[in-house]
Amino acid sequence: MRIRRLKLKINVVGERAVGKTSLIQRYIEQKHNPEYKGTLGVHMQRVEVELPGEEEGDLMLATVALFDQMGEHAIRENFRDALFYGTDGALAVCDIERPETLHPLADWIRAVSVVTGGVPFRIVFNKVDRAKGSKIGPEESAWLREQFPNVPTSMTSAMTGEGVDDAFSGIITQAVDAMLAMEKDRKVRKVLRHRILSAAARRDTVGISKNELFAGMRDAKPDEIMEELDNLVRLNLLVQYDSGPKTFLKSSSAPASFRYQITPLGRKVAASPTEQDLVVE
């Protein structure tokens, strides 16, 4: 049995008075304060969550920092990088009694995505204990499907607790899955880079063409090979030249006649790669 520890940052975003603070309080403390107090600035609370590991019997212990964001557009735009840097996932909350709080979620999600490059998010329809007063109708539902196809949604009530655990556990699981998938992709890409370097090292000064690499690495997609060739050129582990007159080039938008020659640094890395040598941020 192995135990792995993770740290996650989850932002809870949305307009004022949709119940962001109450949802966090219900999830962490299992209670509800009916007295409304608007959030000033940003509040952060931590919670420890246990998740099953990748292998049977393994366990992941996640320390989750839940950031309660003030629902002010000026704060969001002026301090966007500071607010959302390092975010692993987002809960975007609206109030079912106020359809005007649904459409701005597109701007909240866009702000998070600009800073993070895109992370998992989940849309939360809060205050379902007031379902009779719901103003979310067919028009809003159609808009939601168009704007966010296939995005998970949750129906919650901070007052009764309905759906709250599912909403938070859902976004935490989404964030962990995305993190693990990214780690696996990094490992696969690092192995591919080393395979390309090793192939180039065997050809030494003759160099190797992209078509020769495609033929020798049929388990890898051609566009992935081309992307990693670009990365290896940027890292100065390979140089690219035209197979006519030997003119070395910086760009890897390579026609079939271009070849790749390993550099002295590339030869060293191919013989004994380290984690840092093959990292591309």
Stockholm file with secondary structure:
# STOCKHOLM 1.0

chainA/1-281         MRIRRLKLKINVVGERAVGKTSLIQRYIEQKHNPEYKGTLGVHMQRVEVELPGEEEGDLMLATVALFDQMGEHAIRENFRDALFYGTDGALAVCDIERPETLHPLADWIRAVSVVTGGVPFRIVFNKVDRAKGSKIGPEESAWLREQFPNVPTSMTSAMTGEGVDDAFSGIITQAVDAMLAMEKDRKVRKVLRHRILSAAARRDTVGISKNELFAGMRDAKPDEIMEELDNLVRLNLLVQYDSGPKTFLKSSSAPASFRYQITPLGRKVAASPTEQDLVVE
#=GR chainA/1-281 SS CCEEEEEEEEEEEESTTSSHHHHHHHHHHSCCCCSCCCCCSEEEEEEEEEEECSSTTCEEEEEEEEEEECCCHHHHHHTHHHHHTTCCEEEEEEETTBGGGTTTHHHHHHHHHHHHSCCCEEEEEECGGGGGGCCCCHHHHHHHHHHSTTCCEEECCTTTCTTHHHHHHHHHHHHHHHHHHHHHHHHHHHHHHHHHHHHHHHHGGGCEEHHHHHHHCTTSCHHHHHHHHHHHHHTTSEEEEESSSCCEESCCCCCTTEEEEECHHHHHHHHSCCTTTTCCC
#=GC SS_cons         CCEEEEEEEEEEEESTTSSHHHHHHHHHHSCCCCSCCCCCSEEEEEEEEEEECSSTTCEEEEEEEEEEECCCHHHHHHTHHHHHTTCCEEEEEEETTBGGGTTTHHHHHHHHHHHHSCCCEEEEEECGGGGGGCCCCHHHHHHHHHHSTTCCEEECCTTTCTTHHHHHHHHHHHHHHHHHHHHHHHHHHHHHHHHHHHHHHHHGGGCEEHHHHHHHCTTSCHHHHHHHHHHHHHTTSEEEEESSSCCEESCCCCCTTEEEEECHHHHHHHHSCCTTTTCCC
//
